Amino acid sequence: MRPALKAGLRPLWRDRRTLQIGVDPRRAAALTGLGKAAAIVSLLDGSRDTAEVERTAAEYGIAPEAVNRVLGLLASAGVLDDFPADLHQALPDYLRARLAPELACAALAYDHGDGGAAVIARRRAAFVRVYGADRIGACVATLLAASGVAWVTCRDSRIAGEADIAPAGLGTADLGAARAAGVDRAVHRVARETRTADDPRRLPDLAVLAGHPDPVDVAELMRGRVPHLAVRAEEAIGVVGPLVEPGRSACLRCADLARAARDSAWPVILAQAGGPDGPATSPQACDTVLAAATAALAAAQALTFIDRAAPHVTRNGTLEVVLPDWQWHRRTWSPHLACTCGAAAAAPGPTRALSPGTAREYASD
């Protein structure tokens, strides 16, 4: 073991006898009565294994028993990591430095004892394909790449226009060029090591569908049993989800069938709304901040899936914000009995088709 205090938690003195690790009480832990054994904490930077910590502490007159007691207390308080030396050695210096905040955040958020190593390893092995390079899709791609996802590609045949420009996505230099190529450039601005060349023979580990997805793409993902996350923002409303695990959770058609059960005209409205190449509202009512907030939450849900963290709040649900209140709410979508995706049969317990109601009727779960 190479013990290290969790990155992102600072050691601070509450009084002459009590050392607090971390500031916010939701993360912090306090140790009292340490005496001179408090010097051990300064040795916990991951550069030494336990035996080396004991030898160095002995130079300060601290017995091995005291070292083990302090390490045990820190570990039980959840503020000690086993420094991920192997991972750090495998990453180039610049990438290790860039991903240091990701490692620190993962270790704290998921309460892992490996310094975030397992999370980053999963992201470095993941392939995500983003369908749609509007200001939300482009932002999702750059956020995932910056977060350590090693392979992020984008499919979009359209040309970039002025309305596509966004801080974390396409820029003015991309105007008049292919939007997918602009996403590649945006990704490499923040993560030069990320692979952006698509491989049509390879199914992604996760797909992100930005905007109105092409039914052909959705059908291909369902056949390949590729998990996919829908995200869109229009009419001053941002929607993230559902996260579809084919055959296991509610799919996009399940949601449409639930809407149709409530509103018989929904299939007609849906047909007129069109897919990615269908008629579009211009200008689209999705301002810069709504696009950024929706993209950030979509990226967070994608990373939650890649990181294998639970719960997946967009599984059988969507997260929605209706401006101007900026409060996200969850709406539940159950697998629909009439859908051929098979999720209703796989769902535990009785399944019923939930209707979405109006924009102000949200499930509280």
C-alpha positions as CSV (number, residue, x, y, z in Angstrom):
1,M,0.0,0.0,0.0
2,R,1.1,3.6,-0.8
3,P,-1.1,5.6,1.6
4,A,-2.2,9.0,0.5
5,L,-4.7,11.5,1.8
6,K,-7.6,11.8,-0.6
7,A,-6.7,14.5,-3.1
8,G,-8.8,17.5,-2.7
9,L,-9.1,17.3,1.1
10,R,-6.8,19.7,3.0
11,P,-5.5,19.0,6.6
12,L,-6.6,21.9,8.8
13,W,-6.2,22.4,12.6
14,R,-9.5,22.8,14.5
15,D,-7.5,23.4,17.7
16,R,-4.1,22.4,19.1
17,R,-5.2,18.8,19.6
18,T,-7.6,18.2,16.7
19,L,-6.7,17.9,13.0
20,Q,-9.6,18.1,10.5
21,I,-9.1,16.5,7.0
22,G,-11.3,18.5,4.6
23,V,-13.4,21.6,5.0
24,D,-17.1,20.7,4.3
25,P,-18.6,18.6,7.1
26,R,-20.1,16.3,4.4
27,R,-16.6,15.2,3.5
28,A,-14.4,16.1,6.4
29,A,-13.2,13.9,9.3
30,A,-11.5,15.1,12.5
31,L,-8.8,13.3,14.5
32,T,-8.0,14.4,18.0
33,G,-5.2,13.6,20.5
34,L,-2.6,12.9,17.8
35,G,0.2,14.7,19.5
36,K,3.5,14.4,17.6
37,A,1.9,11.6,15.5
38,A,0.2,14.4,13.5
39,A,3.5,14.6,11.6
40,I,2.5,11.3,9.9
41,V,-0.2,13.1,7.9
42,S,2.5,15.2,6.1
43,L,4.1,11.9,4.9
44,L,0.9,10.7,3.2
45,D,1.4,12.0,-0.4
46,G,1.6,8.6,-2.1
47,S,5.3,8.7,-2.7
48,R,6.0,6.1,0.1
49,D,4.7,2.7,0.9
50,T,3.7,1.8,4.5
51,A,7.1,0.6,5.4
52,E,8.7,3.8,4.1
53,V,6.2,5.9,6.1
54,E,7.1,3.9,9.2
55,R,10.9,4.4,8.6
56,T,10.5,8.2,8.0
57,A,8.1,8.5,11.0
58,A,10.7,6.8,13.2
59,E,13.1,9.7,12.4
60,Y,10.6,11.9,14.2
61,G,10.4,9.6,17.1
62,I,7.1,8.1,16.1
63,A,6.6,4.4,16.8
64,P,5.3,2.0,14.1
65,E,2.3,1.3,16.4
66,A,1.3,5.0,16.2
67,V,1.7,5.0,12.4
68,N,-0.6,2.0,12.0
69,R,-3.1,3.6,14.4
70,V,-3.2,6.9,12.5
71,L,-3.5,5.0,9.1
72,G,-6.3,2.9,10.5
73,L,-8.2,5.9,11.8
74,L,-7.8,7.8,8.4
75,A,-8.9,4.7,6.5
76,S,-12.0,4.1,8.7
77,A,-12.9,7.8,8.2
78,G,-12.7,7.3,4.4
79,V,-10.1,9.9,3.8
80,L,-7.2,7.6,2.9
81,D,-6.3,6.2,-0.5
82,D,-4.0,3.5,-1.8
83,F,-2.1,5.7,-4.2
84,P,-2.7,4.5,-7.8
85,A,1.0,4.2,-8.7
86,D,0.5,1.8,-11.6
87,L,-2.1,4.1,-13.3
88,H,0.1,7.2,-12.8
89,Q,3.1,5.4,-14.3
90,A,1.0,4.4,-17.4
91,L,-0.2,8.0,-18.1
92,P,2.0,10.6,-19.7
93,D,2.9,13.5,-17.4
94,Y,0.7,16.0,-19.1
95,L,-2.3,13.6,-19.1
96,R,-1.7,12.7,-15.4
97,A,-1.7,16.4,-14.6
98,R,-4.8,17.1,-16.6
99,L,-6.7,14.2,-15.1
100,A,-5.7,14.9,-11.5
101,P,-9.0,16.8,-10.8
102,E,-10.9,13.9,-12.3
103,L,-9.1,11.4,-10.1
104,A,-9.6,13.5,-7.0
105,C,-13.3,14.0,-7.7
106,A,-14.0,10.4,-8.5
107,A,-12.3,9.2,-5.4
108,L,-14.4,11.5,-3.2
109,A,-17.7,11.2,-5.0
110,Y,-17.7,7.4,-5.3
111,D,-15.9,6.8,-2.0
112,H,-13.3,4.7,-3.7
113,G,-10.1,3.9,-1.9
114,D,-7.9,3.7,-5.1
115,G,-7.6,7.4,-5.7
116,G,-10.0,7.2,-8.6
117,A,-7.9,4.7,-10.6
118,A,-10.7,2.3,-11.5
119,V,-12.9,5.2,-12.7
120,I,-10.2,6.6,-15.0
121,A,-9.3,3.2,-16.2
122,R,-12.9,2.7,-17.3
123,R,-13.0,6.0,-19.1
124,R,-9.7,5.3,-20.8
125,A,-11.2,2.1,-22.2
126,A,-14.6,3.6,-23.3
127,F,-15.8,4.4,-26.8
128,V,-18.6,7.0,-27.0
129,R,-20.3,8.0,-30.2
130,V,-22.2,11.3,-30.2
131,Y,-25.0,11.6,-32.8
132,G,-25.6,15.2,-33.6
133,A,-23.2,18.1,-33.4
134,D,-25.5,20.9,-32.4
135,R,-24.4,23.2,-29.6
136,I,-25.4,20.5,-27.1
137,G,-23.9,17.5,-28.9
138,A,-20.6,19.3,-29.5
139,C,-20.4,20.3,-25.9
140,V,-21.1,16.8,-24.6
141,A,-18.3,15.4,-26.8
142,T,-15.8,17.9,-25.5
143,L,-16.8,17.4,-21.9
144,L,-16.5,13.6,-22.2
145,A,-13.1,13.9,-23.8
146,A,-11.9,16.4,-21.2
147,S,-13.1,14.0,-18.5
148,G,-10.8,11.2,-19.7
149,V,-12.9,9.2,-22.2
150,A,-10.3,8.0,-24.6
151,W,-12.4,7.6,-27.8
152,V,-15.1,10.1,-28.6
153,T,-16.5,10.4,-32.1
154,C,-19.3,12.4,-33.7
155,R,-21.7,11.7,-36.6
156,D,-23.3,14.7,-38.2
157,S,-23.5,15.6,-41.9
158,R,-24.6,19.2,-41.5
159,I,-22.6,22.4,-41.9
160,A,-21.9,24.7,-39.0
161,G,-23.8,27.9,-38.8
162,E,-23.7,31.0,-36.5
163,A,-26.3,29.5,-34.1
164,D,-24.1,26.4,-33.5
165,I,-21.3,28.4,-31.8
166,A,-21.0,27.7,-28.1
167,P,-18.3,28.1,-25.5
168,A,-17.5,24.4,-25.1
169,G,-18.3,23.4,-28.6
170,L,-17.9,24.8,-32.1
171,G,-16.2,28.1,-32.6
172,T,-16.1,30.9,-35.3
173,A,-13.3,29.0,-37.1
174,D,-15.8,26.2,-37.8
175,L,-18.4,28.3,-39.6
176,G,-19.1,26.9,-43.1
177,A,-17.3,23.6,-42.4
178,A,-18.7,20.2,-41.5
179,R,-20.0,20.2,-37.9
180,A,-18.5,16.8,-37.2
181,A,-15.0,18.0,-38.2
182,G,-15.6,21.0,-35.9
183,V,-16.3,18.7,-33.0
184,D,-13.0,16.8,-33.7
185,R,-11.1,20.1,-33.4
186,A,-13.0,21.1,-30.3
187,V,-12.2,17.8,-28.7
188,H,-8.5,18.1,-29.5
189,R,-8.4,21.6,-28.1
190,V,-9.1,20.2,-24.6
191,A,-7.8,16.6,-25.0
192,R,-5.2,16.1,-27.7
193,E,-4.8,12.4,-27.0
194,T,-8.5,11.6,-27.6
195,R,-9.3,9.4,-30.5
196,T,-11.9,11.0,-32.7
197,A,-11.8,8.9,-35.9
198,D,-15.0,6.9,-36.2
199,D,-15.0,3.2,-37.0
200,P,-18.3,2.2,-38.6
201,R,-17.6,-1.5,-37.9
202,R,-17.4,-0.9,-34.2
203,L,-20.4,-0.4,-31.9
204,P,-19.8,2.1,-29.2
205,D,-20.0,1.4,-25.5
206,L,-22.4,4.2,-25.2
207,A,-24.2,6.5,-27.7
208,V,-25.4,10.0,-27.0
209,L,-28.3,11.1,-29.2
210,A,-28.4,14.9,-29.4
211,G,-31.5,16.6,-30.7
212,H,-34.1,14.6,-32.6
213,P,-32.5,11.2,-33.4
214,D,-32.6,9.5,-36.7
215,P,-35.0,6.5,-36.5
216,V,-32.5,4.5,-38.5
217,D,-29.7,5.2,-36.0
218,V,-32.0,4.3,-33.1
219,A,-33.0,1.0,-34.7
220,E,-29.4,0.2,-35.3
221,L,-28.5,0.9,-31.7
222,M,-31.5,-1.2,-30.5
223,R,-30.4,-4.2,-32.7
224,G,-26.9,-3.9,-31.5
225,R,-28.1,-3.6,-27.9
226,V,-26.0,-0.4,-27.5
227,P,-26.9,1.7,-24.5
228,H,-27.9,5.2,-25.6
229,L,-28.7,8.5,-23.9
230,A,-31.1,11.0,-25.4
231,V,-30.6,14.8,-24.8
232,R,-32.3,17.8,-26.3
233,A,-33.2,21.4,-25.6
234,E,-35.9,23.4,-27.3
235,E,-38.9,25.6,-26.5
236,A,-36.8,26.8,-23.5
237,I,-36.9,23.3,-22.0
238,G,-33.9,21.0,-21.5
239,V,-34.4,17.2,-21.4
240,V,-31.7,14.6,-20.5
241,G,-32.7,11.0,-20.9
242,P,-33.9,8.4,-21.0
243,L,-30.8,6.3,-20.7
244,V,-31.9,3.3,-22.8
245,E,-30.4,-0.2,-22.1
246,P,-32.1,-2.2,-24.9
247,G,-34.3,-4.9,-23.6
248,R,-33.8,-3.9,-20.0
249,S,-35.2,-0.3,-19.6
250,A,-37.7,1.9,-21.2
251,C,-36.7,2.9,-24.8
252,L,-37.6,6.0,-26.8
253,R,-40.6,4.3,-28.3
254,C,-41.8,3.3,-24.9
255,A,-42.0,7.1,-24.1
256,D,-43.7,7.8,-27.3
257,L,-46.3,5.1,-26.7
258,A,-47.0,6.6,-23.2
259,R,-47.4,10.0,-24.7
260,A,-49.8,8.6,-27.4
261,A,-51.9,7.0,-24.7
262,R,-52.4,10.4,-23.1
263,D,-52.6,12.4,-26.4
264,S,-54.1,10.6,-29.4
265,A,-52.6,13.3,-31.7
266,W,-49.1,12.7,-30.5
267,P,-48.1,10.4,-33.4
268,V,-49.2,13.1,-35.8
269,I,-47.2,15.8,-33.9
270,L,-44.2,13.5,-33.8
271,A,-44.3,12.8,-37.5
272,Q,-44.4,16.6,-38.2
273,A,-41.6,17.4,-35.8
274,G,-39.3,15.2,-38.0
275,G,-36.0,13.6,-37.4
276,P,-32.6,15.2,-37.7
277,D,-33.1,16.2,-41.3
278,G,-36.8,17.1,-40.9
279,P,-38.3,20.6,-40.5
280,A,-36.7,22.5,-37.6
281,T,-37.8,25.6,-35.7
282,S,-35.6,28.6,-36.5
283,P,-34.4,30.1,-34.3
284,Q,-34.3,27.2,-31.8
285,A,-35.3,28.3,-28.3
286,C,-32.2,27.1,-26.6
287,D,-29.9,29.8,-25.3
288,T,-26.3,29.4,-24.5
289,V,-26.7,28.7,-20.8
290,L,-29.5,26.2,-21.3
291,A,-27.4,24.4,-23.9
292,A,-24.4,24.3,-21.6
293,A,-26.5,23.2,-18.6
294,T,-28.2,20.5,-20.5
295,A,-25.0,19.3,-22.1
296,A,-23.2,19.2,-18.7
297,L,-26.0,17.1,-17.1
298,A,-26.0,14.8,-20.1
299,A,-22.2,14.3,-19.9
300,A,-22.6,13.6,-16.1
301,Q,-25.2,10.9,-16.8
302,A,-22.9,9.4,-19.5
303,L,-20.0,9.3,-17.1
304,T,-22.2,7.8,-14.4
305,F,-22.9,5.0,-16.8
306,I,-19.3,4.6,-17.9
307,D,-18.0,4.8,-14.3
308,R,-20.6,2.1,-13.3
309,A,-21.9,4.3,-10.5
310,A,-25.4,4.0,-9.2
311,P,-28.1,5.0,-9.3
312,H,-28.7,5.9,-13.0
313,V,-31.5,8.4,-12.5
314,T,-32.2,8.6,-16.3
315,R,-32.8,4.9,-16.5
316,N,-36.6,4.7,-17.0
317,G,-36.6,8.5,-16.6
318,T,-35.7,11.9,-17.8
319,L,-34.3,14.9,-16.1
320,E,-36.1,18.1,-17.3
321,V,-35.7,21.8,-16.7
322,V,-38.4,24.3,-17.8
323,L,-37.1,27.9,-17.9
324,P,-37.2,30.3,-16.2
325,D,-37.1,28.4,-12.8
326,W,-33.9,26.4,-13.6
327,Q,-34.9,23.6,-11.3
328,W,-34.3,20.1,-12.6
329,H,-37.1,17.5,-12.1
330,R,-37.2,13.8,-12.8
331,R,-40.0,12.3,-14.9
332,T,-40.6,8.6,-14.8
333,W,-41.0,6.5,-18.0
334,S,-41.8,2.8,-17.5
335,P,-41.2,0.1,-20.1
336,H,-44.4,0.0,-22.2
337,L,-46.4,-3.2,-22.6
338,A,-47.1,-2.5,-26.2
339,C,-43.5,-1.8,-27.2
340,T,-41.6,-4.6,-28.9
341,C,-38.3,-3.7,-27.2
342,G,-38.9,-6.4,-24.6
343,A,-38.1,-4.2,-21.6
344,A,-41.6,-4.6,-20.1
345,A,-41.2,-8.4,-20.0
346,A,-37.8,-8.1,-18.3
347,A,-39.0,-5.5,-15.7
348,P,-39.4,-6.9,-12.2
349,G,-42.9,-6.8,-10.8
350,P,-46.0,-5.3,-12.5
351,T,-45.4,-2.8,-15.3
352,R,-47.8,-0.1,-16.3
353,A,-47.6,2.5,-18.9
354,L,-47.1,5.9,-17.3
355,S,-48.3,9.0,-19.2
356,P,-46.2,12.1,-19.0
357,G,-49.0,14.5,-18.2
358,T,-48.4,18.1,-18.9
359,A,-45.1,20.0,-18.6
360,R,-46.0,20.7,-14.9
361,E,-46.8,17.1,-13.9
362,Y,-43.6,15.5,-12.7
363,A,-42.9,12.3,-10.8
364,S,-41.2,13.0,-7.5
365,D,-39.1,9.9,-7.4
